[in-house]
Amino acid sequence: MVAALTRRFGDLDIAEEAAAEAFAIAVERWPADGVPPNPGGWLTTTATRKAIDRIRRESKRDGKHQEAAMVYDEPPGTSGQPRGAIEDDRLRLIFTCCHPALAMETRVALTLRMVGGLTVPEIARAFLVQETAMGQRITRAKAKIKAARIPYRVPAAEDLPARVSGVLAVLFLVFNEGYLATGPDTDPVRHELTAEAIRLTRLIRALVPDDGEVAGLLALMLLTEARRTARVSAKGELVTLDEQDRGSWDAALVAEGHRLVRERLGAAATGETPGRYQILAAINAVHTSAADVRDTDWSQIVALYDQLLRLDPSPIVALNRAVAVAELDGPEVALATVERLEGSLAGYHAFHVTRADLLRRLGRSQQSRAAYDAAIELAGNTAETAYLTRRRDQLG
């Protein structure tokens, strides 16, 4: 967009300032008004108007008034045409907003708000922080952009690798919100979000086909999406992996996901170190390879979580590993690990869900009931609440 404006107005400063103003306006308006059908065209039109306004304000540029007016009156159908290395409007905007001048968490949060369509509460839950804290983080990001006059430029092909990790983080969180919505007033599964995240990840894979993490994220999404129709019962209750009808899984998506995982395993055999998304995809491949939950290779899943912990030693990874350990070594061993995570995950509903289930399996019904109560209070949607309530009431 900046290059196009520079060509039209003949002034790089005007082009950069107009583009920055357009993005600043988008940051303010889109969360309230929604992302327009053609984000690229909207930004181009807004930036053009801002450039015209500045030219008209500056007397020394009077001679360019006519040129600016001619630029504004673009021929029908030309606004928002693909520019640069990325043809898709939304993907181009995500890459542009994931600016390396901002901290990774900040650029991801801001992009989720501005482009991903997620609300501040949804983003806060994704990052496991308070809503007020997330709101302040996004506000500070906007202020930094304005104060530092960070130039938003559509990245060229050679710039894409430096921004891919931030874009993948955005798409991963958008997919997660669709996979299991965290808002109490939304559908438990938001297919429009998971479908869009998959579509955009496919486009990224076409742009950077040799990036293992892109392939890993796509495989992870496909293997998860394959189970979508089995995840909520006809009564609107969440169905956990061990209770799902595996015959209803989408076989084509499972096959495609497995193929991508095998490709990455082949790359790992040549010395390439797998990243977070590749390991998560491999874990899902083990789950979806089992025709019955009793056939699951839990030792392989624990080994993969061990690998993931070395890469990402977070309490959530440790919690997920404990779930697999419970199947391999028993609930008592797993519970000892889970109890040590309370200080970090006391506000995370999955912590209480895991703890409640382990206590139930150990016959500690009273403690299990209390843990289920805590999980229900923190549950994000009606399907999960219904499932947890049933499990709690079955304790007797």
C-alpha positions in Angstrom: 0.0 0.0 0.0 2.8 2.5 0.9 4.6 1.8 -2.4 1.4 2.3 -4.4 0.7 5.6 -2.5 4.3 6.8 -3.1 4.0 6.1 -6.8 0.7 8.0 -6.9 1.6 11.0 -4.8 5.4 11.1 -5.4 6.2 11.5 -1.7 7.3 8.7 0.7 6.6 10.7 3.9 3.0 11.4 2.9 2.5 7.8 1.9 3.9 6.4 5.2 1.9 8.8 7.3 -1.3 8.2 5.4 -0.9 4.4 5.8 -0.1 4.7 9.5 -3.2 6.9 10.0 -5.4 4.4 8.1 -4.2 1.5 10.3 -4.7 3.6 13.4 -8.3 4.4 12.4 -8.8 0.6 11.7 -7.6 -0.2 15.2 -10.2 2.2 16.7 -13.2 1.4 14.4 -13.0 -2.2 13.4 -13.4 -3.7 16.9 -16.7 -1.8 17.2 -17.9 -1.8 13.6 -16.5 -5.1 12.5 -13.9 -5.9 9.8 -15.1 -4.6 6.4 -15.7 -7.2 3.6 -12.6 -5.9 1.8 -10.1 -4.9 4.5 -7.4 -4.1 1.9 -9.6 -1.9 -0.2 -10.9 -0.1 3.0 -7.3 0.6 4.1 -6.2 1.8 0.7 -9.2 4.2 0.3 -8.8 5.6 3.9 -5.0 6.1 3.4 -5.7 7.8 0.0 -8.1 10.2 1.6 -5.6 11.0 4.4 -2.9 11.7 1.9 -5.2 14.0 0.0 -6.1 15.8 3.2 -2.5 16.4 4.0 -1.7 17.6 0.5 -4.5 20.1 0.6 -3.3 21.4 4.0 0.1 22.1 2.8 0.3 25.1 0.5 3.6 24.1 -1.0 1.8 21.1 -2.5 -1.0 23.0 -4.2 0.2 21.9 -7.5 -0.6 18.3 -6.6 -4.3 18.8 -5.7 -5.5 17.8 -9.1 -3.3 14.7 -9.1 -4.5 13.7 -5.7 -8.2 14.1 -6.7 -7.5 11.9 -9.8 -6.0 9.3 -7.5 -9.0 9.3 -5.2 -11.4 8.7 -8.1 -10.1 5.2 -8.8 -11.8 3.2 -11.6 -14.5 0.9 -10.4 -13.2 -2.5 -9.2 -9.6 -1.5 -8.8 -9.6 -0.7 -5.1 -8.2 -3.4 -2.9 -6.6 -5.4 -5.7 -3.9 -7.9 -4.5 -0.6 -6.2 -3.7 2.8 -7.5 -2.7 3.5 -11.1 -1.9 0.2 -11.9 -0.3 -3.0 -11.8 -2.4 -5.6 -12.5 0.4 -6.8 -9.3 2.0 -7.2 -10.7 5.5 -3.9 -12.6 5.5 -2.1 -9.6 4.2 -3.5 -7.5 7.0 -2.5 -10.0 9.6 1.0 -10.1 8.3 1.1 -6.3 8.3 -0.2 -6.0 11.8 2.2 -8.5 13.2 4.9 -5.8 13.2 8.3 -6.9 14.7 8.6 -3.5 16.5 5.9 -4.8 19.0 6.5 -7.6 21.5 5.2 -10.9 20.3 2.3 -11.2 22.8 1.3 -7.6 22.1 1.3 -7.9 18.4 -0.7 -11.2 18.6 -3.2 -9.6 21.0 -3.6 -6.5 18.9 -4.0 -8.5 15.7 -6.6 -10.8 17.3 -8.6 -7.8 18.3 -8.3 -5.8 15.1 -8.4 -8.5 12.5 -9.3 -11.8 14.1 -12.6 -10.5 15.4 -12.1 -11.7 19.0 -13.3 -9.7 21.9 -11.1 -8.4 24.7 -12.6 -11.0 27.1 -11.9 -13.8 24.6 -8.3 -12.7 24.1 -7.8 -12.3 27.9 -8.9 -15.9 28.4 -6.6 -17.1 25.6 -3.7 -15.5 27.4 -4.9 -16.5 30.9 -4.9 -12.9 32.1 -7.5 -10.6 33.6 -9.7 -8.7 31.1 -8.6 -5.3 32.4 -4.9 -6.3 32.0 -5.5 -7.4 28.4 -7.4 -4.2 27.6 -4.5 -2.1 29.0 -2.1 -4.2 26.9 -4.0 -3.5 23.7 -4.4 0.2 24.6 -0.6 0.5 25.2 0.1 -1.1 21.9 -2.1 1.4 20.1 -0.4 4.2 22.0 3.1 2.9 21.0 2.1 2.7 17.4 0.9 6.3 17.5 3.8 7.7 19.5 6.5 5.9 17.7 4.8 6.4 14.3 5.5 2.8 13.5 5.1 2.5 9.7 2.7 -0.3 8.8 3.9 -1.7 5.5 2.7 -4.8 3.7 5.8 -7.1 3.9 7.6 -8.2 0.8 8.2 -11.9 0.2 11.6 -11.7 1.8 10.1 -10.3 5.0 7.5 -13.0 5.5 9.7 -15.5 7.5 10.4 -13.0 10.2 6.7 -12.5 10.8 5.4 -16.0 10.3 5.7 -17.0 14.0 3.4 -14.1 15.1 0.9 -14.9 12.4 0.8 -18.6 13.3 0.2 -17.6 17.0 -2.8 -15.5 15.9 -4.3 -18.2 13.7 -3.7 -20.8 16.5 -5.7 -18.7 19.0 -8.4 -17.9 16.5 -8.8 -21.7 15.8 -8.8 -22.5 19.5 -11.6 -20.0 20.1 -13.6 -21.7 17.4 -12.7 -25.2 18.6 -14.1 -24.5 22.1 -15.6 -21.1 22.4 -14.9 -19.4 25.8 -17.8 -17.0 25.8 -21.0 -18.1 27.7 -23.3 -16.5 25.1 -21.8 -18.1 22.0 -22.1 -21.5 20.3 -19.8 -24.1 21.9 -18.1 -24.7 18.5 -17.7 -21.8 16.1 -17.1 -23.4 12.8 -16.6 -20.0 11.0 -13.5 -19.4 13.1 -11.9 -22.8 12.6 -12.7 -22.8 8.9 -11.1 -19.4 8.4 -8.0 -20.3 10.4 -7.5 -23.4 8.3 -8.1 -21.5 5.1 -5.5 -18.9 6.0 -3.0 -21.5 7.2 -3.2 -23.2 3.9 -2.4 -20.0 2.2 0.6 -19.5 4.4 1.8 -23.0 3.6 1.7 -22.1 -0.1 3.8 -19.0 0.6 6.4 -20.7 2.7 6.1 -24.4 1.9 9.4 -25.4 3.6 8.4 -24.0 7.0 7.9 -27.0 9.3 5.8 -25.1 11.9 3.3 -23.9 9.2 2.9 -27.6 8.2 2.6 -28.6 11.8 0.0 -26.0 12.6 -2.1 -27.0 9.6 -1.8 -30.7 10.5 -2.9 -29.9 14.1 -5.9 -27.9 12.9 -7.0 -30.6 10.5 -6.7 -33.4 13.0 -8.7 -31.4 15.5 -11.3 -30.2 13.0 -11.8 -33.8 11.9 -13.5 -34.4 15.3 -15.7 -31.4 15.3 -19.1 -33.0 14.7 -18.4 -35.6 17.4 -17.5 -33.1 20.1 -21.0 -31.9 21.1 -23.9 -34.2 21.7 -27.5 -33.8 20.4 -28.3 -32.5 23.9 -25.7 -29.8 23.6 -23.2 -31.4 26.0 -19.5 -31.6 25.4 -18.2 -35.1 24.4 -14.7 -35.8 25.5 -12.2 -37.6 23.3 -12.5 -40.9 25.2 -16.3 -40.8 24.7 -16.5 -39.7 21.1 -17.8 -41.8 18.2 -14.6 -42.2 16.2 -16.5 -43.5 13.2 -18.0 -40.0 12.8 -14.6 -38.3 12.5 -13.8 -36.8 9.1 -11.6 -39.5 7.5 -10.3 -37.2 4.7 -9.1 -34.5 7.2 -7.5 -37.2 9.4 -5.7 -38.7 6.4 -4.4 -35.2 5.3 -3.3 -34.4 8.8 -1.4 -37.7 9.2 0.3 -37.2 5.8 1.6 -33.8 7.0 2.8 -35.3 10.2 4.7 -38.0 8.4 6.3 -35.4 6.2 7.5 -33.5 9.2 8.8 -36.7 10.9 10.8 -37.4 7.7 12.3 -33.9 8.0 13.1 -34.5 11.7 14.9 -37.7 10.7 17.4 -35.5 8.7 18.2 -33.4 11.7 15.5 -30.7 11.7 14.3 -29.9 15.2 10.5 -30.0 15.4 8.7 -27.0 16.9 5.7 -26.6 19.1 3.0 -27.0 16.5 4.7 -30.0 15.0 4.8 -31.8 18.3 1.2 -31.0 19.1 0.3 -32.3 15.7 2.2 -35.5 16.3 0.3 -36.0 19.7 -3.0 -35.6 17.8 -1.9 -38.0 15.2 -1.3 -40.6 17.9 -4.8 -40.0 19.3 -6.5 -40.2 15.8 -4.5 -43.3 14.9 -6.3 -45.4 17.6 -9.5 -47.0 16.5 -10.5 -47.2 20.2 -9.4 -45.1 23.1 -8.0 -48.3 24.7 -5.6 -48.7 21.8 -4.0 -45.3 22.4 -0.2 -45.4 22.7 0.1 -43.4 25.9 3.8 -44.0 26.2 4.4 -42.3 22.9 2.1 -39.4 23.9 4.0 -38.9 27.2 7.3 -39.0 25.3 6.1 -36.3 22.9 5.0 -34.1 25.9 8.4 -34.6 27.4 9.8 -33.2 24.1 7.3 -30.3 24.2 8.2 -29.5 27.8 11.8 -29.1 26.9 10.8 -26.6 24.2 8.0 -24.9 26.1 8.2 -25.5 29.9 4.9 -24.0 30.7 2.4 -25.1 33.3 -0.3 -25.8 30.7 2.0 -28.3 28.9 2.8 -29.9 32.2 -0.9 -30.2 32.9 -1.6 -31.8 29.6 1.3 -34.2 30.1 -0.2 -35.2 33.5 -3.4 -36.3 31.8 -1.4 -38.7 29.7 0.7 -39.8 32.7 -2.6 -40.8 34.4 -3.3 -43.3 31.7 0.2 -44.7 31.7 1.2 -44.6 35.4 -2.1 -44.1 37.2 -4.1 -41.2 38.6 -2.2 -40.9 41.8 1.1 -40.2 40.1 -0.6 -37.7 37.8 -2.3 -35.9 40.7 1.0 -35.3 42.5 2.1 -33.3 39.4 -1.2 -31.5 39.0 -1.3 -30.4 42.7 2.1 -28.6 42.1 0.6 -26.5 39.4 -2.2 -24.9 41.5 -0.2 -21.7 42.1 0.1 -21.1 38.3 -3.2 -22.4 37.1 -5.7 -21.7 39.9 -7.7 -19.5 37.5 -7.6 -22.0 34.6 -10.7 -24.1 34.3 -8.9 -27.1 32.7 -6.7 -27.4 35.8 -9.8 -27.9 38.0 -11.3 -30.3 35.4 -8.2 -32.4 35.4 -7.9 -32.4 39.2 -11.6 -33.3 39.6 -11.3 -36.3 37.3 -8.2 -37.6 38.9 -9.8 -37.3 42.4 -12.9 -39.1 41.1 -10.8 -41.9 39.8 -9.1 -42.2 43.2 -12.5 -42.4 45.0 -12.1 -39.0 46.7 -15.6 -37.9 45.9 -15.9 -34.9 48.3 -12.7 -33.3 47.0 -13.7 -34.2 43.4 -17.1 -32.4 43.9 -15.3 -29.3 45.1 -13.0 -29.3 42.1 -15.9 -29.8 39.7 -17.6 -26.8 41.3 -14.5 -24.7 40.7 -14.4 -25.9 37.1 -18.0 -25.2 36.5 -17.6 -21.6 37.8 -14.8 -21.0 35.3 -16.2 -22.9 32.4 -16.5 -21.0 29.2 -19.6 -22.3 27.5 -22.9 -24.1 28.0 -21.7 -27.4 26.5 -18.8 -27.7 28.9 -20.9 -26.6 31.8 -23.4 -29.3 31.0 -20.7 -32.0 30.8 -19.1 -31.0 34.1 -22.4 -30.7 35.9 -23.3 -34.3 34.8 -19.9 -35.6 35.9 -20.2 -33.9 39.3 -23.7 -35.1 39.9 -22.7 -38.7 39.1 -20.5 -38.7 42.1 -23.5 -39.4 44.3 
